[in-house]
Amino acid sequence: MAQPLPIIKSLQLLSGRFLHESIRNFAVKSLELLPVYEIESYLSQLIQALKYEMNHDSALSTYLLAIAIKNPLTLGKFL
């Protein structure tokens, strides 16, 4: 993937309208390409998107835990 999706498009793909795992994984892979400072503003929406995940061990939950561990003073504290 050369260009990441805009974060708004990724959030739309993580909504309850798109429940297929491959679509949600694509959205998370796009989020992984974005800098952390862009993710900070949308962290509460990403946390809300967790309720649409089919499994607890999803790409989104793994991604959120990984960025929280890498950024404990900003994202980790909030998460």
Backbone hydrogen bonds, N-H to C=O, Kabsch-Sander energy under -0.5 kcal/mol:
donor,donor_aa,acceptor,acceptor_aa,energy
9,K,6,P,-0.5
10,S,6,P,-2.1
11,L,7,I,-2.4
12,Q,8,I,-2.0
13,L,9,K,-2.0
14,L,10,S,-1.1
15,S,12,Q,-1.2
18,F,15,S,-1.1
19,L,17,R,-0.6
24,R,20,H,-2.0
25,N,21,E,-2.5
26,F,22,S,-2.0
27,A,23,I,-1.9
28,V,24,R,-2.0
29,K,25,N,-2.6
30,S,26,F,-1.8
31,L,27,A,-1.8
32,E,28,V,-2.0
33,L,29,K,-0.6
33,L,30,S,-0.9
34,L,31,L,-1.5
38,E,35,P,-1.1
39,I,35,P,-1.1
40,E,36,V,-2.1
41,S,37,Y,-0.6
42,Y,39,I,-1.4
43,L,40,E,-1.1
46,L,42,Y,-2.1
47,I,43,L,-2.4
48,Q,44,S,-2.0
49,A,45,Q,-1.7
50,L,46,L,-0.6
50,L,47,I,-1.0
51,K,48,Q,-1.4
52,Y,49,A,-1.6
53,E,50,L,-1.6
58,S,56,H,-1.2
62,T,58,S,-2.2
63,Y,59,A,-2.4
64,L,60,L,-2.7
65,L,61,S,-2.3
66,A,62,T,-2.2
67,I,63,Y,-2.5
68,A,64,L,-1.8
69,I,65,L,-2.1
70,K,66,A,-2.1
71,N,67,I,-1.6
74,T,71,N,-0.7
75,L,71,N,-0.7
76,G,71,N,-2.8
77,K,72,P,-0.8
78,F,74,T,-1.1
79,L,75,L,-2.8
